[in-house]
Amino acid sequence: MFGIITTLFILAFIFSFTKFSQGLKSFVFSLAFFAAAFDIGSWWLAKLGPALAGLVLLAGILVALSFALLILLPLYEMWIKEMWIKKE
């Protein structure tokens, strides 16, 4: 639990310095923090019954998606977008 939150804050801090629009930043931040809360909450909900165990899988997919966005978008801006600007 602490590892997810710590990693999320570090990635969000790095992502906050990108030049993407505020709308995209707000969406990615909201998705990431909602996914983390949903993931941690789903661990507790799964204890109530086996039917709720699927929530753990769904929450894990959302966390992975949000982490991927927080990692790949800054890398895109640093490497790929920068290479296109230098070529022109």
C-alpha positions as a Python dict, from the first residue, in 0.01 Angstrom:
ca = {
    (1, 'M'): (0, 0, 0),
    (2, 'F'): (274, 245, 91),
    (3, 'G'): (472, 150, -218),
    (4, 'I'): (183, 229, -450),
    (5, 'I'): (118, 568, -291),
    (6, 'T'): (486, 666, -281),
    (7, 'T'): (542, 567, -643),
    (8, 'L'): (225, 747, -745),
    (9, 'F'): (332, 1072, -579),
    (10, 'I'): (679, 1061, -736),
    (11, 'L'): (539, 993, -1084),
    (12, 'A'): (271, 1260, -1044),
    (13, 'F'): (535, 1510, -933),
    (14, 'I'): (741, 1439, -1245),
    (15, 'F'): (432, 1451, -1467),
    (16, 'S'): (329, 1788, -1324),
    (17, 'F'): (633, 1951, -1490),
    (18, 'T'): (532, 1847, -1842),
    (19, 'K'): (388, 2088, -2097),
    (20, 'F'): (66, 1893, -2151),
    (21, 'S'): (-264, 2076, -2111),
    (22, 'Q'): (-416, 2126, -1769),
    (23, 'G'): (-717, 1918, -1874),
    (24, 'L'): (-501, 1616, -1955),
    (25, 'K'): (-300, 1660, -1637),
    (26, 'S'): (-618, 1679, -1430),
    (27, 'F'): (-757, 1368, -1596),
    (28, 'V'): (-439, 1164, -1544),
    (29, 'F'): (-401, 1280, -1182),
    (30, 'S'): (-765, 1202, -1107),
    (31, 'L'): (-743, 862, -1272),
    (32, 'A'): (-424, 773, -1085),
    (33, 'F'): (-546, 871, -740),
    (34, 'F'): (-891, 720, -794),
    (35, 'A'): (-731, 397, -917),
    (36, 'A'): (-502, 379, -613),
    (37, 'A'): (-791, 434, -372),
    (38, 'F'): (-1005, 184, -563),
    (39, 'D'): (-722, -70, -562),
    (40, 'I'): (-661, -46, -189),
    (41, 'G'): (-1034, -45, -117),
    (42, 'S'): (-1090, -349, -335),
    (43, 'W'): (-850, -551, -119),
    (44, 'W'): (-1079, -493, 176),
    (45, 'L'): (-1399, -550, -23),
    (46, 'A'): (-1270, -884, -154),
    (47, 'K'): (-1269, -1013, 203),
    (48, 'L'): (-1650, -978, 212),
    (49, 'G'): (-1711, -1238, -55),
    (50, 'P'): (-1557, -1416, -351),
    (51, 'A'): (-1787, -1235, -593),
    (52, 'L'): (-1605, -910, -517),
    (53, 'A'): (-1263, -1054, -600),
    (54, 'G'): (-1302, -936, -959),
    (55, 'L'): (-1278, -579, -832),
    (56, 'V'): (-916, -645, -735),
    (57, 'L'): (-837, -734, -1096),
    (58, 'L'): (-1022, -430, -1233),
    (59, 'A'): (-853, -198, -985),
    (60, 'G'): (-512, -344, -1068),
    (61, 'I'): (-571, -280, -1438),
    (62, 'L'): (-664, 82, -1361),
    (63, 'V'): (-352, 129, -1149),
    (64, 'A'): (-135, -19, -1425),
    (65, 'L'): (-298, 208, -1683),
    (66, 'S'): (-250, 518, -1472),
    (67, 'F'): (113, 428, -1396),
    (68, 'A'): (172, 371, -1768),
    (69, 'L'): (31, 714, -1849),
    (70, 'L'): (237, 880, -1576),
    (71, 'I'): (554, 714, -1708),
    (72, 'L'): (504, 716, -2085),
    (73, 'L'): (369, 1069, -2132),
    (74, 'P'): (675, 1242, -1979),
    (75, 'L'): (904, 1007, -2170),
    (76, 'Y'): (717, 1094, -2490),
    (77, 'E'): (762, 1463, -2422),
    (78, 'M'): (1133, 1427, -2340),
    (79, 'W'): (1237, 1194, -2619),
    (80, 'I'): (993, 1165, -2908),
    (81, 'K'): (841, 1512, -2913),
    (82, 'E'): (1182, 1671, -2865),
    (83, 'M'): (1323, 1473, -3158),
    (84, 'W'): (1045, 1595, -3390),
    (85, 'I'): (1109, 1957, -3294),
    (86, 'K'): (1483, 1930, -3367),
    (87, 'K'): (1422, 1780, -3714),
    (88, 'E'): (1208, 2070, -3830),
}
